[in-house]
Amino acid sequence: MFKTERKEKVNLIKKAPCDFFKIWSYKKYWYKFGYKIAGRICVNYVKWIIQNVDGANCSDVIFIARDGYLLEKIFNKLTNNKYKTHYLYAPRSLNLLCQLNYEKDGDFTYEHTKTIIDYYRTKSEKIRALPTIKSKEDGVKYINENFDELKKLADIEYKNFAKYIKSNLKDAENIAIVDSVSKFFSAQKIIENCIDKKLLGLYYLIQEGAAIDEINVKSFSPISKYMPEDLLIEFIMTSDEPPILSISGGQVMYKNISKEENSRIKAFKEIAKGTLDFVDDLLKTNSNSDSVESSEQIANFINSFIENPNNTDKKMFKKVLFAYDTQHSIYRPLFPQWYSSNINTIKNFIFNFDMKKLIILLRIMFE
């Protein structure tokens, strides 16, 4: 009798006009997001990757951590492990640390120089003694004044990284490299330097202003400015690992897990499960054709989700913040436009508010 009454109460609240009462849908939210949203996006991107890998007769495919974690798993499922794949670590910060190749005067100058100086504070007494960087001018000044010391440290860092890359790619010949969104192609460039070979770079999106004439790259989406949908791509195409600091002795050095990263990791684990189940169901039903939805179709699909969030979407995404900088120290909501004040939303909540349903909800919560 108790179970029947409880079920009726739950059904009553589920029918409430305000999404506030649909707390039961939160339980599997990230899994469902993976199955219904991320699955379709990733599968079409990976199909495009397979077409290009086949067309270039590649024998080996590098999936760059962390963005390539889920993509590699999908790739191996769809190709039935036809290719030799490599999940390699080459974070953006590593290119800065090994080659001191930072943006001299632009939007990334402060972030780049701070990453270099802060990392090498742990390696050198001279660098440790430098004042805190407060502006991009400070960063450029400190690097210029201490370039010889930094270059010595960077050469050691590069030597260690090159050893790691060569040991993983010693028998590889025709190689493709896969990443999500890029402008500077830092991973591709540093790996090419390490093995002295040109790679075929495959990216979901190449950002506007990228120097594509200097490197062999292709983009699933048209080259464009960074858009809101691109943030969702980077949120989906990642792993359950913390941010990568560097590679030392062939071992990955991670940054400490912040509370923001911990929330993201928990959500991603469920997203990955849902995405991979979507791929498995696709293969089981023999509906995995070679056809690929266009990037425009996928962009419309993504934008439809972003432009029409329900209250559950807003609540769940508000719990998971996204790192906007190389150092992973600045976290913000993925879609801040979802949380702007809206008087109509408040009016609708008040209009649909039902005290009886709130009382029932509270009783269920504390039973």
BALOBA-1460 file (C-alpha; in Angstrom, 3 decimals):
// residues 367
<rec num="1" residu="m" x="0.000" y="0.000" z="0.000"/>
<rec num="2" residu="f" x="2.808" y="2.369" z="0.936"/>
<rec num="3" residu="k" x="4.627" y="1.781" z="-2.362"/>
<rec num="4" residu="t" x="1.424" y="2.383" z="-4.334"/>
<rec num="5" residu="e" x="0.706" y="5.646" z="-2.519"/>
<rec num="6" residu="r" x="4.280" y="6.810" z="-2.958"/>
<rec num="7" residu="k" x="4.180" y="6.024" z="-6.689"/>
<rec num="8" residu="e" x="0.953" y="8.022" z="-7.070"/>
<rec num="9" residu="k" x="2.519" y="10.978" z="-5.246"/>
<rec num="10" residu="v" x="5.576" y="10.846" z="-7.479"/>
<rec num="11" residu="n" x="3.398" y="10.716" z="-10.600"/>
<rec num="12" residu="l" x="1.381" y="13.678" z="-9.333"/>
<rec num="13" residu="i" x="4.496" y="15.802" z="-8.821"/>
<rec num="14" residu="k" x="5.916" y="14.749" z="-12.193"/>
<rec num="15" residu="k" x="2.822" y="16.233" z="-13.815"/>
<rec num="16" residu="a" x="3.406" y="19.603" z="-12.167"/>
<rec num="17" residu="p" x="3.584" y="22.451" z="-14.696"/>
<rec num="18" residu="c" x="6.869" y="23.753" z="-13.244"/>
<rec num="19" residu="d" x="10.080" y="21.821" z="-13.997"/>
<rec num="20" residu="f" x="11.164" y="22.550" z="-10.419"/>
<rec num="21" residu="f" x="9.316" y="19.425" z="-9.322"/>
<rec num="22" residu="k" x="10.979" y="17.040" z="-11.793"/>
<rec num="23" residu="i" x="13.811" y="16.123" z="-9.459"/>
<rec num="24" residu="w" x="13.677" y="12.426" z="-10.424"/>
<rec num="25" residu="s" x="14.870" y="13.234" z="-13.938"/>
<rec num="26" residu="y" x="18.184" y="14.510" z="-12.493"/>
<rec num="27" residu="k" x="19.356" y="11.049" z="-11.451"/>
<rec num="28" residu="k" x="20.294" y="9.890" z="-14.958"/>
<rec num="29" residu="y" x="20.657" y="13.319" z="-16.513"/>
<rec num="30" residu="w" x="24.315" y="13.085" z="-17.563"/>
<rec num="31" residu="y" x="23.926" y="9.522" z="-18.842"/>
<rec num="32" residu="k" x="20.946" y="10.587" z="-20.939"/>
<rec num="33" residu="f" x="22.851" y="13.646" z="-22.135"/>
<rec num="34" residu="g" x="25.628" y="11.326" z="-23.296"/>
<rec num="35" residu="y" x="23.218" y="8.983" z="-25.047"/>
<rec num="36" residu="k" x="20.990" y="11.583" z="-26.687"/>
<rec num="37" residu="i" x="23.330" y="14.526" z="-27.306"/>
<rec num="38" residu="a" x="27.021" y="13.620" z="-27.068"/>
<rec num="39" residu="g" x="26.564" y="10.286" z="-28.830"/>
<rec num="40" residu="r" x="25.242" y="11.780" z="-32.048"/>
<rec num="41" residu="i" x="27.887" y="14.531" z="-32.089"/>
<rec num="42" residu="c" x="30.846" y="12.246" z="-31.419"/>
<rec num="43" residu="v" x="29.766" y="9.466" z="-33.767"/>
<rec num="44" residu="n" x="29.466" y="11.804" z="-36.745"/>
<rec num="45" residu="y" x="32.815" y="13.430" z="-36.007"/>
<rec num="46" residu="v" x="34.492" y="10.019" z="-35.660"/>
<rec num="47" residu="k" x="32.937" y="8.815" z="-38.929"/>
<rec num="48" residu="w" x="34.469" y="11.849" z="-40.612"/>
<rec num="49" residu="i" x="37.815" y="10.986" z="-38.994"/>
<rec num="50" residu="i" x="37.588" y="7.417" z="-40.329"/>
<rec num="51" residu="q" x="36.896" y="8.675" z="-43.854"/>
<rec num="52" residu="n" x="39.986" y="10.894" z="-43.741"/>
<rec num="53" residu="v" x="42.201" y="8.241" z="-42.152"/>
<rec num="54" residu="d" x="41.132" y="5.762" z="-44.858"/>
<rec num="55" residu="g" x="41.647" y="8.356" z="-47.589"/>
<rec num="56" residu="a" x="45.185" y="9.127" z="-46.435"/>
<rec num="57" residu="n" x="46.083" y="5.430" z="-45.925"/>
<rec num="58" residu="c" x="47.145" y="6.089" z="-42.350"/>
<rec num="59" residu="s" x="48.397" y="3.158" z="-40.302"/>
<rec num="60" residu="d" x="48.443" y="4.889" z="-36.922"/>
<rec num="61" residu="v" x="46.130" y="7.418" z="-35.283"/>
<rec num="62" residu="i" x="47.105" y="9.584" z="-32.318"/>
<rec num="63" residu="f" x="44.320" y="10.737" z="-30.016"/>
<rec num="64" residu="i" x="45.514" y="13.654" z="-27.919"/>
<rec num="65" residu="a" x="44.691" y="13.590" z="-24.224"/>
<rec num="66" residu="r" x="42.356" y="14.647" z="-22.795"/>
<rec num="67" residu="d" x="40.195" y="15.543" z="-25.795"/>
<rec num="68" residu="g" x="40.783" y="12.238" z="-27.577"/>
<rec num="69" residu="y" x="39.855" y="9.907" z="-24.716"/>
<rec num="70" residu="l" x="36.240" y="9.245" z="-25.691"/>
<rec num="71" residu="l" x="36.929" y="9.681" z="-29.419"/>
<rec num="72" residu="e" x="39.511" y="6.867" z="-29.396"/>
<rec num="73" residu="k" x="37.054" y="4.475" z="-27.758"/>
<rec num="74" residu="i" x="34.383" y="5.288" z="-30.335"/>
<rec num="75" residu="f" x="36.900" y="5.079" z="-33.196"/>
<rec num="76" residu="n" x="38.012" y="1.592" z="-32.146"/>
<rec num="77" residu="k" x="34.419" y="0.423" z="-31.821"/>
<rec num="78" residu="l" x="33.389" y="1.719" z="-35.247"/>
<rec num="79" residu="t" x="36.525" y="0.378" z="-36.985"/>
<rec num="80" residu="n" x="36.625" y="-2.866" z="-35.000"/>
<rec num="81" residu="n" x="40.202" y="-2.044" z="-33.934"/>
<rec num="82" residu="k" x="41.417" y="-1.920" z="-37.537"/>
<rec num="83" residu="y" x="44.035" y="0.755" z="-36.831"/>
<rec num="84" residu="k" x="46.789" y="1.115" z="-34.292"/>
<rec num="85" residu="t" x="45.772" y="3.945" z="-31.989"/>
<rec num="86" residu="h" x="47.823" y="5.895" z="-29.460"/>
<rec num="87" residu="y" x="46.445" y="7.937" z="-26.582"/>
<rec num="88" residu="l" x="49.229" y="10.455" z="-25.978"/>
<rec num="89" residu="y" x="49.661" y="13.392" z="-23.632"/>
<rec num="90" residu="a" x="50.706" y="16.692" z="-25.205"/>
<rec num="91" residu="p" x="48.854" y="19.453" z="-23.338"/>
<rec num="92" residu="r" x="48.882" y="23.013" z="-24.668"/>
<rec num="93" residu="s" x="50.992" y="24.083" z="-21.710"/>
<rec num="94" residu="l" x="53.710" y="21.611" z="-22.706"/>
<rec num="95" residu="n" x="54.394" y="23.434" z="-25.963"/>
<rec num="96" residu="l" x="54.859" y="26.608" z="-23.939"/>
<rec num="97" residu="l" x="57.131" y="24.889" z="-21.436"/>
<rec num="98" residu="c" x="59.302" y="23.054" z="-23.963"/>
<rec num="99" residu="q" x="59.675" y="25.709" z="-26.614"/>
<rec num="100" residu="l" x="58.833" y="28.953" z="-24.778"/>
<rec num="101" residu="n" x="56.648" y="29.590" z="-27.798"/>
<rec num="102" residu="y" x="54.212" y="32.077" z="-26.273"/>
<rec num="103" residu="e" x="52.037" y="34.761" z="-27.838"/>
<rec num="104" residu="k" x="54.150" y="37.925" z="-27.664"/>
<rec num="105" residu="d" x="51.382" y="40.527" z="-27.626"/>
<rec num="106" residu="g" x="47.780" y="39.394" z="-27.684"/>
<rec num="107" residu="d" x="44.865" y="37.996" z="-25.728"/>
<rec num="108" residu="f" x="46.871" y="34.983" z="-24.531"/>
<rec num="109" residu="t" x="50.122" y="36.769" z="-23.581"/>
<rec num="110" residu="y" x="49.392" y="37.070" z="-19.856"/>
<rec num="111" residu="e" x="48.110" y="33.487" z="-19.592"/>
<rec num="112" residu="h" x="51.021" y="32.040" z="-21.585"/>
<rec num="113" residu="t" x="53.795" y="33.862" z="-19.751"/>
<rec num="114" residu="k" x="52.259" y="33.140" z="-16.340"/>
<rec num="115" residu="t" x="52.082" y="29.422" z="-17.206"/>
<rec num="116" residu="i" x="55.788" y="29.360" z="-18.109"/>
<rec num="117" residu="i" x="57.054" y="31.338" z="-15.125"/>
<rec num="118" residu="d" x="54.841" y="29.613" z="-12.532"/>
<rec num="119" residu="y" x="55.822" y="26.133" z="-13.736"/>
<rec num="120" residu="y" x="59.560" y="26.800" z="-13.665"/>
<rec num="121" residu="r" x="59.400" y="28.376" z="-10.208"/>
<rec num="122" residu="t" x="59.447" y="24.768" z="-8.952"/>
<rec num="123" residu="k" x="62.569" y="23.975" z="-10.998"/>
<rec num="124" residu="s" x="64.833" y="26.965" z="-10.374"/>
<rec num="125" residu="e" x="65.701" y="29.166" z="-7.401"/>
<rec num="126" residu="k" x="66.281" y="32.108" z="-9.745"/>
<rec num="127" residu="i" x="62.805" y="31.814" z="-11.295"/>
<rec num="128" residu="r" x="61.202" y="31.160" z="-7.896"/>
<rec num="129" residu="a" x="62.501" y="34.529" z="-6.700"/>
<rec num="130" residu="l" x="60.663" y="36.456" z="-9.426"/>
<rec num="131" residu="p" x="57.694" y="38.610" z="-8.334"/>
<rec num="132" residu="t" x="54.141" y="37.524" z="-9.090"/>
<rec num="133" residu="i" x="53.074" y="38.258" z="-12.656"/>
<rec num="134" residu="k" x="50.298" y="40.855" z="-12.600"/>
<rec num="135" residu="s" x="50.157" y="41.820" z="-16.277"/>
<rec num="136" residu="k" x="51.241" y="40.618" z="-19.693"/>
<rec num="137" residu="e" x="53.980" y="43.245" z="-19.632"/>
<rec num="138" residu="d" x="55.352" y="41.665" z="-16.449"/>
<rec num="139" residu="g" x="55.315" y="38.239" z="-18.070"/>
<rec num="140" residu="v" x="57.165" y="39.302" z="-21.213"/>
<rec num="141" residu="k" x="59.717" y="41.256" z="-19.147"/>
<rec num="142" residu="y" x="60.484" y="38.338" z="-16.802"/>
<rec num="143" residu="i" x="60.906" y="35.893" z="-19.686"/>
<rec num="144" residu="n" x="63.193" y="38.228" z="-21.625"/>
<rec num="145" residu="e" x="65.333" y="38.982" z="-18.574"/>
<rec num="146" residu="n" x="65.642" y="35.303" z="-17.617"/>
<rec num="147" residu="f" x="65.581" y="33.715" z="-21.048"/>
<rec num="148" residu="d" x="68.881" y="31.805" z="-20.715"/>
<rec num="149" residu="e" x="67.779" y="30.175" z="-17.470"/>
<rec num="150" residu="l" x="64.347" y="29.356" z="-18.875"/>
<rec num="151" residu="k" x="65.822" y="27.988" z="-22.116"/>
<rec num="152" residu="k" x="68.045" y="25.608" z="-20.144"/>
<rec num="153" residu="l" x="65.031" y="24.321" z="-18.209"/>
<rec num="154" residu="a" x="62.894" y="24.125" z="-21.363"/>
<rec num="155" residu="d" x="65.529" y="22.023" z="-23.163"/>
<rec num="156" residu="i" x="65.444" y="19.477" z="-20.337"/>
<rec num="157" residu="e" x="61.646" y="19.419" z="-20.468"/>
<rec num="158" residu="y" x="61.682" y="18.929" z="-24.244"/>
<rec num="159" residu="k" x="64.258" y="16.124" z="-24.061"/>
<rec num="160" residu="n" x="62.088" y="14.205" z="-21.586"/>
<rec num="161" residu="f" x="58.975" y="14.712" z="-23.666"/>
<rec num="162" residu="a" x="60.678" y="13.692" z="-26.936"/>
<rec num="163" residu="k" x="61.805" y="10.454" z="-25.309"/>
<rec num="164" residu="y" x="58.213" y="9.725" z="-24.262"/>
<rec num="165" residu="i" x="56.839" y="10.420" z="-27.772"/>
<rec num="166" residu="k" x="59.509" y="8.430" z="-29.632"/>
<rec num="167" residu="s" x="59.016" y="5.393" z="-27.396"/>
<rec num="168" residu="n" x="55.299" y="5.353" z="-28.274"/>
<rec num="169" residu="l" x="55.652" y="6.009" z="-32.007"/>
<rec num="170" residu="k" x="58.869" y="4.173" z="-32.878"/>
<rec num="171" residu="d" x="57.214" y="1.894" z="-35.478"/>
<rec num="172" residu="a" x="54.590" y="4.330" z="-36.746"/>
<rec num="173" residu="e" x="54.794" y="5.504" z="-40.345"/>
<rec num="174" residu="n" x="51.797" y="7.300" z="-41.862"/>
<rec num="175" residu="i" x="50.226" y="9.017" z="-38.869"/>
<rec num="176" residu="a" x="47.062" y="11.035" z="-38.252"/>
<rec num="177" residu="i" x="46.520" y="13.086" z="-35.111"/>
<rec num="178" residu="v" x="43.064" y="13.819" z="-33.684"/>
<rec num="179" residu="d" x="42.019" y="16.704" z="-31.440"/>
<rec num="180" residu="s" x="38.866" y="18.732" z="-30.831"/>
<rec num="181" residu="v" x="39.255" y="22.508" z="-31.153"/>
<rec num="182" residu="s" x="42.527" y="24.244" z="-31.984"/>
<rec num="183" residu="k" x="44.112" y="27.447" z="-33.217"/>
<rec num="184" residu="f" x="47.825" y="26.989" z="-32.569"/>
<rec num="185" residu="f" x="48.076" y="23.184" z="-33.222"/>
<rec num="186" residu="s" x="50.509" y="22.951" z="-30.315"/>
<rec num="187" residu="a" x="50.267" y="19.167" z="-29.848"/>
<rec num="188" residu="q" x="50.693" y="18.408" z="-33.549"/>
<rec num="189" residu="k" x="53.659" y="20.765" z="-33.905"/>
<rec num="190" residu="i" x="55.605" y="19.508" z="-30.919"/>
<rec num="191" residu="i" x="55.067" y="15.836" z="-31.828"/>
<rec num="192" residu="e" x="56.174" y="16.534" z="-35.417"/>
<rec num="193" residu="n" x="59.335" y="18.104" z="-34.011"/>
<rec num="194" residu="c" x="59.987" y="15.125" z="-31.757"/>
<rec num="195" residu="i" x="59.735" y="12.445" z="-34.476"/>
<rec num="196" residu="d" x="60.739" y="14.605" z="-37.454"/>
<rec num="197" residu="k" x="57.657" y="13.559" z="-39.443"/>
<rec num="198" residu="k" x="54.644" y="15.406" z="-40.804"/>
<rec num="199" residu="l" x="51.258" y="14.358" z="-39.445"/>
<rec num="200" residu="l" x="47.729" y="14.677" z="-40.802"/>
<rec num="201" residu="g" x="45.853" y="16.803" z="-38.267"/>
<rec num="202" residu="l" x="42.112" y="16.168" z="-37.932"/>
<rec num="203" residu="y" x="40.123" y="18.661" z="-35.860"/>
<rec num="204" residu="y" x="36.479" y="19.185" z="-35.078"/>
<rec num="205" residu="l" x="37.018" y="22.923" z="-35.412"/>
<rec num="206" residu="i" x="39.938" y="25.134" z="-36.419"/>
<rec num="207" residu="q" x="39.567" y="28.619" z="-35.020"/>
<rec num="208" residu="e" x="39.690" y="31.732" z="-37.126"/>
<rec num="209" residu="g" x="43.180" y="33.195" z="-37.482"/>
<rec num="210" residu="a" x="44.989" y="29.849" z="-37.417"/>
<rec num="211" residu="a" x="48.061" y="29.603" z="-39.689"/>
<rec num="212" residu="i" x="46.818" y="26.602" z="-41.688"/>
<rec num="213" residu="d" x="49.226" y="27.127" z="-44.607"/>
<rec num="214" residu="e" x="52.137" y="26.014" z="-42.449"/>
<rec num="215" residu="i" x="50.713" y="22.644" z="-41.424"/>
<rec num="216" residu="n" x="48.695" y="19.713" z="-42.840"/>
<rec num="217" residu="v" x="45.282" y="19.976" z="-41.168"/>
<rec num="218" residu="k" x="41.597" y="19.401" z="-41.894"/>
<rec num="219" residu="s" x="38.515" y="20.588" z="-40.023"/>
<rec num="220" residu="f" x="35.135" y="18.874" z="-39.656"/>
<rec num="221" residu="s" x="33.476" y="22.262" z="-39.175"/>
<rec num="222" residu="p" x="34.240" y="25.343" z="-41.265"/>
<rec num="223" residu="i" x="36.979" y="27.566" z="-39.860"/>
<rec num="224" residu="s" x="35.217" y="30.126" z="-37.697"/>
<rec num="225" residu="k" x="35.258" y="32.297" z="-34.616"/>
<rec num="226" residu="y" x="34.878" y="30.569" z="-31.270"/>
<rec num="227" residu="m" x="31.131" y="30.069" z="-30.756"/>
<rec num="228" residu="p" x="28.994" y="28.811" z="-27.831"/>
<rec num="229" residu="e" x="28.594" y="25.416" z="-29.503"/>
<rec num="230" residu="d" x="32.376" y="25.000" z="-29.496"/>
<rec num="231" residu="l" x="32.379" y="25.117" z="-25.687"/>
<rec num="232" residu="l" x="29.981" y="22.183" z="-25.661"/>
<rec num="233" residu="i" x="32.332" y="20.279" z="-27.982"/>
<rec num="234" residu="e" x="35.251" y="20.755" z="-25.592"/>
<rec num="235" residu="f" x="33.024" y="19.798" z="-22.653"/>
<rec num="236" residu="i" x="32.018" y="16.525" z="-24.353"/>
<rec num="237" residu="m" x="35.352" y="15.616" z="-25.958"/>
<rec num="238" residu="t" x="37.479" y="15.181" z="-22.864"/>
<rec num="239" residu="s" x="38.229" y="12.561" z="-20.206"/>
<rec num="240" residu="d" x="37.746" y="11.843" z="-16.525"/>
<rec num="241" residu="e" x="41.331" y="12.905" z="-15.820"/>
<rec num="242" residu="p" x="42.351" y="16.096" z="-14.029"/>
<rec num="243" residu="p" x="44.205" y="18.794" z="-16.000"/>
<rec num="244" residu="i" x="47.645" y="17.683" z="-17.204"/>
<rec num="245" residu="l" x="50.655" y="19.599" z="-15.963"/>
<rec num="246" residu="s" x="53.530" y="17.899" z="-17.792"/>
<rec num="247" residu="i" x="55.274" y="14.603" z="-18.617"/>
<rec num="248" residu="s" x="58.188" y="13.466" z="-16.466"/>
<rec num="249" residu="g" x="60.051" y="10.202" z="-16.996"/>
<rec num="250" residu="g" x="57.249" y="8.965" z="-19.213"/>
<rec num="251" residu="q" x="54.747" y="9.541" z="-16.419"/>
<rec num="252" residu="v" x="51.887" y="12.020" z="-16.536"/>
<rec num="253" residu="m" x="51.929" y="14.778" z="-13.945"/>
<rec num="254" residu="y" x="48.419" y="15.987" z="-13.098"/>
<rec num="255" residu="k" x="47.340" y="19.169" z="-11.421"/>
<rec num="256" residu="n" x="45.559" y="18.911" z="-8.082"/>
<rec num="257" residu="i" x="41.876" y="18.203" z="-8.497"/>
<rec num="258" residu="s" x="39.825" y="21.272" z="-7.657"/>
<rec num="259" residu="k" x="36.188" y="21.033" z="-6.569"/>
<rec num="260" residu="e" x="35.216" y="22.336" z="-10.028"/>
<rec num="261" residu="e" x="37.204" y="19.589" z="-11.763"/>
<rec num="262" residu="n" x="35.801" y="16.984" z="-9.411"/>
<rec num="263" residu="s" x="32.238" y="17.949" z="-10.393"/>
<rec num="264" residu="r" x="33.144" y="17.869" z="-14.083"/>
<rec num="265" residu="i" x="34.803" y="14.452" z="-13.753"/>
<rec num="266" residu="k" x="31.744" y="12.952" z="-12.049"/>
<rec num="267" residu="a" x="29.466" y="14.290" z="-14.779"/>
<rec num="268" residu="f" x="31.775" y="13.153" z="-17.576"/>
<rec num="269" residu="k" x="31.903" y="9.555" z="-16.340"/>
<rec num="270" residu="e" x="28.135" y="9.333" z="-16.822"/>
<rec num="271" residu="i" x="28.310" y="11.176" z="-20.168"/>
<rec num="272" residu="a" x="30.911" y="8.668" z="-21.395"/>
<rec num="273" residu="k" x="28.754" y="5.708" z="-20.343"/>
<rec num="274" residu="g" x="25.757" y="7.087" z="-22.193"/>
<rec num="275" residu="t" x="27.791" y="7.922" z="-25.292"/>
<rec num="276" residu="l" x="29.415" y="4.491" z="-25.514"/>
<rec num="277" residu="d" x="26.064" y="2.753" z="-24.955"/>
<rec num="278" residu="f" x="24.697" y="4.818" z="-27.842"/>
<rec num="279" residu="v" x="27.553" y="3.551" z="-30.047"/>
<rec num="280" residu="d" x="27.006" y="-0.065" z="-28.944"/>
<rec num="281" residu="d" x="23.280" y="0.148" z="-29.697"/>
<rec num="282" residu="l" x="24.097" y="1.645" z="-33.085"/>
<rec num="283" residu="l" x="26.311" y="-1.337" z="-33.892"/>
<rec num="284" residu="k" x="23.838" y="-3.892" z="-32.495"/>
<rec num="285" residu="t" x="21.008" y="-2.609" z="-34.662"/>
<rec num="286" residu="n" x="23.213" y="-2.537" z="-37.782"/>
<rec num="287" residu="s" x="22.273" y="1.114" z="-38.284"/>
<rec num="288" residu="n" x="25.907" y="2.257" z="-38.417"/>
<rec num="289" residu="s" x="26.115" y="3.411" z="-42.036"/>
<rec num="290" residu="d" x="29.119" y="5.185" z="-43.537"/>
<rec num="291" residu="s" x="27.086" y="8.336" z="-44.114"/>
<rec num="292" residu="v" x="28.057" y="11.362" z="-42.062"/>
<rec num="293" residu="e" x="25.799" y="14.201" z="-41.051"/>
<rec num="294" residu="s" x="27.237" y="17.522" z="-42.171"/>
<rec num="295" residu="s" x="28.883" y="19.854" z="-39.675"/>
<rec num="296" residu="e" x="26.025" y="22.277" z="-40.350"/>
<rec num="297" residu="q" x="23.457" y="19.656" z="-39.322"/>
<rec num="298" residu="i" x="25.401" y="18.911" z="-36.145"/>
<rec num="299" residu="a" x="25.800" y="22.631" z="-35.398"/>
<rec num="300" residu="n" x="22.026" y="23.090" z="-35.756"/>
<rec num="301" residu="f" x="21.474" y="20.113" z="-33.453"/>
<rec num="302" residu="i" x="23.824" y="21.576" z="-30.821"/>
<rec num="303" residu="n" x="22.371" y="25.079" z="-31.097"/>
<rec num="304" residu="s" x="18.864" y="23.695" z="-30.729"/>
<rec num="305" residu="f" x="19.913" y="22.288" z="-27.351"/>
<rec num="306" residu="i" x="21.740" y="25.468" z="-26.280"/>
<rec num="307" residu="e" x="18.922" y="27.796" z="-27.324"/>
<rec num="308" residu="n" x="16.114" y="25.765" z="-25.757"/>
<rec num="309" residu="p" x="17.233" y="24.603" z="-22.311"/>
<rec num="310" residu="n" x="14.681" y="23.435" z="-19.804"/>
<rec num="311" residu="n" x="15.028" y="23.967" z="-16.074"/>
<rec num="312" residu="t" x="16.703" y="20.597" z="-15.622"/>
<rec num="313" residu="d" x="19.380" y="21.480" z="-18.170"/>
<rec num="314" residu="k" x="20.025" y="24.777" z="-16.438"/>
<rec num="315" residu="k" x="20.256" y="23.229" z="-12.988"/>
<rec num="316" residu="m" x="22.604" y="20.412" z="-14.015"/>
<rec num="317" residu="f" x="24.941" y="22.554" z="-16.106"/>
<rec num="318" residu="k" x="25.135" y="25.135" z="-13.338"/>
<rec num="319" residu="k" x="26.770" y="22.491" z="-11.148"/>
<rec num="320" residu="v" x="29.533" y="21.838" z="-13.687"/>
<rec num="321" residu="l" x="31.898" y="24.734" z="-14.377"/>
<rec num="322" residu="f" x="34.276" y="24.966" z="-17.337"/>
<rec num="323" residu="a" x="37.945" y="26.087" z="-17.249"/>
<rec num="324" residu="y" x="38.571" y="29.015" z="-19.585"/>
<rec num="325" residu="d" x="42.355" y="29.263" z="-19.224"/>
<rec num="326" residu="t" x="45.468" y="27.136" z="-19.789"/>
<rec num="327" residu="q" x="46.215" y="27.002" z="-16.069"/>
<rec num="328" residu="h" x="42.706" y="25.776" z="-15.249"/>
<rec num="329" residu="s" x="42.242" y="28.405" z="-12.572"/>
<rec num="330" residu="i" x="39.321" y="30.399" z="-14.021"/>
<rec num="331" residu="y" x="36.042" y="28.459" z="-14.013"/>
<rec num="332" residu="r" x="32.706" y="29.716" z="-15.293"/>
<rec num="333" residu="p" x="29.335" y="28.272" z="-16.278"/>
<rec num="334" residu="l" x="29.395" y="26.740" z="-19.738"/>
<rec num="335" residu="f" x="26.374" y="28.787" z="-20.832"/>
<rec num="336" residu="p" x="26.190" y="31.953" z="-18.704"/>
<rec num="337" residu="q" x="23.385" y="33.246" z="-20.920"/>
<rec num="338" residu="w" x="21.121" y="30.590" z="-19.372"/>
<rec num="339" residu="y" x="21.281" y="32.295" z="-15.987"/>
<rec num="340" residu="s" x="20.528" y="35.903" z="-16.841"/>
<rec num="341" residu="s" x="17.591" y="37.337" z="-14.904"/>
<rec num="342" residu="n" x="14.294" y="36.909" z="-16.638"/>
<rec num="343" residu="i" x="11.194" y="38.435" z="-15.089"/>
<rec num="344" residu="n" x="8.944" y="36.277" z="-17.238"/>
<rec num="345" residu="t" x="10.503" y="33.128" z="-15.779"/>
<rec num="346" residu="i" x="9.769" y="34.412" z="-12.281"/>
<rec num="347" residu="k" x="6.206" y="35.292" z="-13.238"/>
<rec num="348" residu="n" x="5.666" y="31.835" z="-14.721"/>
<rec num="349" residu="f" x="7.017" y="30.177" z="-11.585"/>
<rec num="350" residu="i" x="4.696" y="32.213" z="-9.354"/>
<rec num="351" residu="f" x="1.722" y="31.580" z="-11.642"/>
<rec num="352" residu="n" x="2.323" y="27.810" z="-11.705"/>
<rec num="353" residu="f" x="3.222" y="27.492" z="-8.032"/>
<rec num="354" residu="d" x="1.080" y="24.963" z="-6.205"/>
<rec num="355" residu="m" x="1.481" y="24.803" z="-2.413"/>
<rec num="356" residu="k" x="-0.192" y="21.395" z="-2.180"/>
<rec num="357" residu="k" x="2.376" y="19.871" z="-4.551"/>
<rec num="358" residu="l" x="5.217" y="21.490" z="-2.616"/>
<rec num="359" residu="i" x="3.913" y="19.930" z="0.607"/>
<rec num="360" residu="i" x="3.734" y="16.504" z="-1.074"/>
<rec num="361" residu="l" x="7.274" y="16.925" z="-2.369"/>
<rec num="362" residu="l" x="8.598" y="17.820" z="1.083"/>
<rec num="363" residu="r" x="6.835" y="14.842" z="2.651"/>
<rec num="364" residu="i" x="8.410" y="12.443" z="0.129"/>
<rec num="365" residu="m" x="11.865" y="13.968" z="0.653"/>
<rec num="366" residu="f" x="11.740" y="13.489" z="4.425"/>
<rec num="367" residu="e" x="9.932" y="10.137" z="4.622"/>
